[in-house]
């Protein structure tokens, strides 16, 4: 997959056939057997005993693998949950570890895109497979966008010992603890520049009511404020942590058009697609870990060796420049370069950045030259 930059069966089979010097058709059939059901594998009709891969049994070891590759000094982990579609065929319900702008899938469920039914049993099962796989003394938060918010998610995550970090819509009301006055959520922060945090009873309907911490913030450049519900006390949490959730969108891009091209799959069976996604998860973990290691090892410019009047020294901030290439893409390039040079294949490590403390990350960069004219 790394060489072919694709998870497509035919593309990967032909790449392997060239590398290993074997038959393309034989390699393709071997790979197909890996994701087929037992009754559909070659030889099954002739009485051969075959087995199928139960993907759910791989989720816990996959999360343990991620934890083992994390920096030993790291004691925090951010998980994001979200749904993504593959055209009109599949909907992928995914829980991913987010690190350095990337997302590594550790549990997923794939259903037909047009299939009706509740997602709650699938999400509950995915979290159940991951229970107890992160050291108890770690800080683990689970991030979800407002489109996935549901009352049952809060106690489910608390039972795991993982504080939820759930964004909600502005409809509804809340009441600050020890007070009797209810206020609309839309008035929590009503204009840009406001922020608020406190322990509240959120919502008014008894079946939906939740005692939790409400974090509210509205920064310039955002159409709507962030309203976050969490179980952590207001003094131990920062609403800016919710910015980590966006990295799962980068993970979906890596698994599809921006990386493994999963959107081009011709599969029709969700169970087979789930087995294919195990290969996607393994390849993503490898490339992201190598990319993280390579990014950290990049040499910083030594501006102190430049003359005092040099423009680069005058503008130096002492901070690492913005990320020009994702760890996913950088990791794949490092692996391909090692293969080209005949070197040992690299194995990196996951080196998370400090969780954000501010949303003011944009840098005002003025144009140094006029834009190029458009060409007809």
MOVENPE-V264212 format. One line per field, one symbol per residue. burial: I if it has 16 or more other ideal C-beta (glycine too) atoms within 10 Angstrom, else O. A space follows every 10 residues. Layout:
burial->???
This chain:
burial->IIOIOIIIIO IIIOIIIOOO OOOOOOIIOO IOIOIIOOOO IOOOOOOOOO OIIOIOOIII OIIOIIIOII OOOOOOIIII IIIIOIOOII IIIIIIIIII IIIIIIIIII IOOOOOOOOO OIIOOIIOII OOIIOOOOOI IIIIIOOIIO OOIIOIIOOI OIIIIIIIOO OIIIIOOOOO OOOOIOOIIO OOOOOIIOOI IIIOOOOOOI OIIIIIIIIO OOOOIIIIII IIOIOOIIII IIIIIOIIOI IIIIIIOOII IIOOIOIOII OIIIIIIIII IIIIIIIIII IIIIIOOOOO OOOOOOOOOO OOOOOOOOOO OOOOOIIIII IIOIIOOOOO OOOOOOOIOI IIOOOOOOIO OOOOOOOOOO OOOOOO
